[in-house]
Amino acid sequence: MTTAERTESAAVQSLTGQMIIAGEHVTGTGGAVYAINPASDERLQPAYAHGTADDVARASAAAVEAFAIYRNTSSLDRANFLTAIADNLDADKDALVERATAESGLPVARVTGEVGRTSGQLRMFADVLREGSWQGARIDPAQPDRTPMPRADIRQRKIALGPVAVFGASNFPLAFSVAGGDTASALAAGCPVIVKAHDAHPGTSELVGRAITAAIVTTGMPAGTFSLLYGTGRELGIALVTDPDVKAVGFTGSRSGGTALVRAAASRPEPIPVYAEMSSINPVYPLRGALRNRGADLGRAFVGSLTMGSGQFCTNPGLVIAVDGPDLDTFVDAAAEAVAASTPTPMLTPNIATSYARGVGEFDGVATEVARGTETSAPNTCRPALFGTDADTFLSSETLQQEIFGASSLVVKCRDEQQVRDVTAKLEGQLTATVHADAIDHDDAGALLQLLELKAGRILFNGWPTGVEVGHAMVHGGPYPATSDSRTTSVGSLAIERFLRPVAYQDVPSSLLPSSIADGNPEQLWRRIDGELTRD
Amino acid sequence: MTTAERTESAAVQSLTGQMIIAGEHVTGTGGAVYAINPASDERLQPAYAHGTADDVARASAAAVEAFAIYRNTSSLDRANFLTAIADNLDADKDALVERATAESGLPVARVTGEVGRTSGQLRMFADVLREGSWQGARIDPAQPDRTPMPRADIRQRKIALGPVAVFGASNFPLAFSVAGGDTASALAAGCPVIVKAHDAHPGTSELVGRAITAAIVTTGMPAGTFSLLYGTGRELGIALVTDPDVKAVGFTGSRSGGTALVRAAASRPEPIPVYAEMSSINPVYPLRGALRNRGADLGRAFVGSLTMGSGQFCTNPGLVIAVDGPDLDTFVDAAAEAVAASTPTPMLTPNIATSYARGVGEFDGVATEVARGTETSAPNTCRPALFGTDADTFLSSETLQQEIFGASSLVVKCRDEQQVRDVTAKLEGQLTATVHADAIDHDDAGALLQLLELKAGRILFNGWPTGVEVGHAMVHGGPYPATSDSRTTSVGSLAIERFLRPVAYQDVPSSLLPSSIADGNPEQLWRRIDGELTRD
């Protein structure tokens, strides 16, 4: 491993390697890590010294202090705060792209898009705040004359849970990290956020942390609303999740990491929710008509989705389930050709590249290798892989049902559509399920849809699962182990619900009522009056 | 213990002691229990033989089979089903009151009201189904011309989680038991329900189970939509919670019982949510102005709430926190007089009466006994108890912060309003918090409200926490240990959300789209189109 000479922009050269605790820059006292450029194995400056449980305690104390003020800020003030963060990220785009591409090996176009996705996500939550329905305002007016008992005046709104711990993901240095969807939705809800940065991209994290901190200053939010820590999952991560003042956790990462956090949170004296997005192999179902009509095109397009970003997407299509026959052969042949012709691209970190190679190695011999990408001497690359097997082998093998993080996929050949459904019924929970169907496939698709609704958070037709739209209808979630809580999503406006709880106010004097549920509807919200939606 | 001669109505005499599994009457193979009339210690016929893990497996297999059909029934069909259950309960009112009063020792008026509350709750969820917003319909229309990337058509709705296990409560033989709020909201969501009846009122449970089963037949729902089992928590209860086909759990009961279920559910290969409503001491805050103006009246009214139903409410006011002084003395003196004059009434079961006496005994010596109800030779009675202590003693004693299930309460005397807040900040989560405030108390009440929002699911002014209105704005929930999931409520229309999860449909052909998110809005729902609520 060599160390790169610092030829970066001034912004990147100004990185300090320090944590940010409630606006103060703090140097960790633990071991130091460096980002590695996976495309070159070069070590990137500066050193990032890990924090300890003491830093967690300091950040959480500041978060508690901030929470008393921050949770009572108006929706509009928080919307302005989120917008200021978005503006700062957009203004820092060049530095973010420069550093994030160096830290991740991801291409410039992808990271540029990710900056826009991240600031756009913050702006969407600003819109959610301005619209106001997130408060869940409900009023059941008093019925003083009701018999046999009068009814009290009861009103309901949702309030913030409290300080939230967010764990940055390796594979989205921006959109699922320091100012990503977990942070944006928690801040929107009125929760202070303490982020544990991912060690794969500490410099990007510091840049984003500064952007948030600057927005806190310009919009007058309390300093403890945000802290950024570096550290190990085992020490600092567990300290965060078990801190008594932390009230919820957002996590995107591995099944083992997420499960460890879930267990730690459940064993606290006061258990708290953990929203962990973990593991999904995202089955793809090319149905018979679609295979007949466009098998080769589908095979090629499938490999496009599979190899995008070295396959390092939560929604990467790691499984194809289809009825065996010549049309499926056409699909597989085209896919194999595309895999063989694919260019090796760097993975996010040396560890991830090693794990990928190990995962692919474990498939060898259990399934049949159909194609591999070309070899290369470049470090940390992903050689795409395509395997094939039959349904019985798949169902009897735990290995083949595991996620390989990276551009590897497995084609499971079934005798008939019934076996396709039998295999599906035995799958674990998934983030996505993809169906390719033509008109002739209508009945098969309908029967499959019934099963897929119970297995996946998002079902898509005639497209590819990679690429998760940030909007109001998106669900990036799904039954375990896709996530630890299938009732939620980590992408899209519904994500704010994860950090809220309802409170009822019975006969509270009007002078003390929150404005969202006050008489006269001063915030002009959609509210439920005796169960009926109205803006009156 | 004597055995009563059977002088009951024909309906009650027809009780069989059998479980109901998917419409079939099944005699348990485990140990038999009898209901006990706590007012007389008489044993009530018939014997109820406990089921085993085999019965759980049979009920859950039937629930899975039913789920495939039941979850796809229309909102209107399920509304009719819930209404049919409500009608059956109302028609069976006399038998229900007869058996439930005998099994619980609760007065006829109370149980009669509870029948109406239970059928009314079912009718409320029928209304929720007809209104339709429970489906959470959202549509983000396609933007084929968007640059740089077109946007797909994405739609979202909520679907049922799967079979739900419900644990009946001891203290509401109807409203929180076989056809209570958990069952009503789960059935409304589209989830089959398997109830474990509480051993305190097996006969009432059987009557209600028959009413549900009859409604299944008349409305043509699949038989496995409902099963009723008897058994121990340790064996049958754990078998239910760890059954791989059970996808959520509703529970009302003790902290130890609820916590055991939460732990069991979290250690499953696939963890599932447990909605456990457990433990709350429901602090009451008579503020200075209110005490000055009406201290004696408040003291008497407080004891009315405390002793109602032998204090066996989840929302029983077990704690009074106030500033010491002569006005508080007036409150305490009036309360003491009312407690001393209170009539002993039976508790629900001999075990509950024993636990109550033990709990009160543990307070003796730690806090000061202010008053006790009169002694009686009747069995299983609750002798109301009022204790007093100072804030420092309270905060240093784990015992005094525990719930005593029954009509016992503790007055904590504070130096000043700041100490009232200091004590409050250290309380565990609560179902309710009650403030008595006059105009002069406005500032104190406002400061307290800020703390109480973070501690309780419902905050009420100038009333009493016992009595939980079933409506759209109610929250019967709260931070741990009041419940295991503060994001939810077990009473009120929001309770349906516990049994739903969102699913996104991307570019799904219109012929396969569920009607709630179909073009043209055939169900005439309120839907979010690009985030904006509309009925178009």
Interface residues (C-beta under 8 A of the other chain):
Chain A: A68 N72 G113 D127 V128 E131 S133 R138 I139 D140 P148 M149 R151 A152 I154 R155 Q156 I159 L161 G162 V262 R263 A266 E270 P271 P273 E428 G429 A437 H442 A445 G446 L449 Q450 E453 L454 A456 G457 R458 I459 L460 F461 N462 G463 G467 E469 G471 H472 A473 M474 V475 G477 P479 Y480 P481 S484 D485 S486 R487 T488 T489 S493 L494 E497 L500 R501 P502 V503 A504 Y505 Q506 D507 V508 P509 S511 L512 W526 R528 D530 G531 E532 L533
Chain B: A68 N72 G113 D127 V128 E131 S133 R138 I139 D140 P148 M149 R151 A152 I154 R155 Q156 I159 L161 G162 V262 R263 A266 E270 P271 P273 E428 G429 A437 H442 A445 G446 L449 Q450 E453 L454 A456 G457 R458 I459 L460 F461 N462 G463 G467 E469 G471 H472 A473 M474 V475 G477 P479 Y480 P481 S484 D485 S486 R487 T488 T489 S493 L494 E497 L500 R501 P502 V503 A504 Y505 Q506 D507 V508 P509 S511 L512 W526 R528 D530 G531 E532 L533
